[in-house]
Amino acid sequence: MTAIQKARRVFDIEISALRAVRAQIDEQFARAAEVLVETLNKKGKIIVIGVGKSGNIGTKVAATLTSTGSTSVLLSPSDALHGDLGIVNDGDAVLALSYSGETEELVRILPALKRFKVKIIAITASTRSSLAKHSDVVLCAKVPKEACPFNLAPTSSTTAMLVLGDALAMTVLQIRGFKEKDFARFHPGGSIGRTLLNKVTDIMRTGKKMASTKSGVTVKTALAAMIRAKCGSVCIIDARGKLLGVFTDGDLRRHFSDEDLMTRKIDDVMTRRPITIRDNALAAEALKIFDEHTIDDLVVVDKLGRPVGLIDSQDLPKLKVL
C-alpha cells in the first residue's frame, strides 16, 4: 500500500467506527443531555474526567462545553485522590471517559465521587464495566476496530469519544437556547467575537473618509468628492440628506466613453436604490451582504434613510473582521 492508500484506509476505518457508534445512540443519550441541562440550569457544573488518551479527549470536550456556555472543568483522577476532589460540589454532573471502563485511576476515584450528590455519565465501550456499574447514564462508544494496524493504539475509539462529546455539547447548547450573541460573549478576543460583537458603526468610515454630494451636481464635482475622501464611491443625497443613489468606480468605468461625462448631472449616471445596511446592524450582517452581492462599498443609513457611514470591503481584512 502507498502512503496515500494507508491514509485513506485510516479515514475509512474511523468513518466506519463513527457510523457504528452513531447507530448505538439511544435514549441513554437523551437522558445524558437531560442530566447536563438540569445540572447547568441549577448552576451546577460539568466535571470531565479521563486518563491518558481519554483524558486528552476530555480536555477538548470540556473546552467545547465551556465555550458554548456549559460550565465545565477537567479533573485528573490522580490529582483528585490528592486534594483536587475539592472541585466537586453537590449538584454537579460528572462526564467520565474510559474506553475499557476499567482504567485503574478512574475506577479508584468513583467511590469518592459517589459520596457527593452528583450524576455520573459514562462514555465507554463496555456497558458491564466497573465505570458503567457506578454510572447513572452510560453512552456506548464501542467501535469495530482501531485504525491502528495492530488494533492497539487508541484511534477510532478516541475519535468516537470526541464526536460523542461534541454531540452532547451541541445538543445541550440547542436545548438551552444558546445563541450567536452568547457565543460571542465567550470569544471576545478572536475573529468570531469580532464578527459577532462588532456593529457596522464600529467598522464603517465616517466624516471626511466617506464622500457625499447633493443631487444635481456634475459628475466632475462628485468625482472630486470621491478623490478627497479617498474612497471608491460617493453618496448622492437630496435636500433633506436622504440617500438617492451612489456613484461608484464601476459606474465611472461604464460611462467612461461618454464624451460629455464630466459635465453630465450625477443623477443621470448614478445607481439608484443601492444596497444599504442600517446603522444598528451587526458586522456579521454586513459580511453576509458582501458575500451575497458583487459590491465593493456598502452604505450605512440611519432610520430616516440618511447615509451616516460607508463600509469599504478593502477595510475588512485590516479591521480583522473577515
Secondary structure, 3 states (H helix, E strand, C coil): CCHHHHHHHHHHHHHHHHHHHHHHCCHHHHHHHHHHHHHHHCCCCEEEEECCHHHHHHHHHHHHHHHCCCCEEEECHHHHCCCHHHHCCCCCEEEEECCCCCCHHHHHHHHHHCCCCCEEEEEECCCCCHHHHCCCEEEECCCCCCCCCCCCCCCHHHHHHHHHHHHHHHHHHHHCCCCHHHHHHCCCCCHHHHHHHCEHHHHCECHHHCEEEECCCEHHHHHHHHHHHCCCEEEEECCCCCEEEEEEHHHHHHCCCCCCHHHCEHHHHCEECCCEEECCCEHHHHHHHHHHCCCCEEEEECCCCCEEEEEECCHHHHCCCC
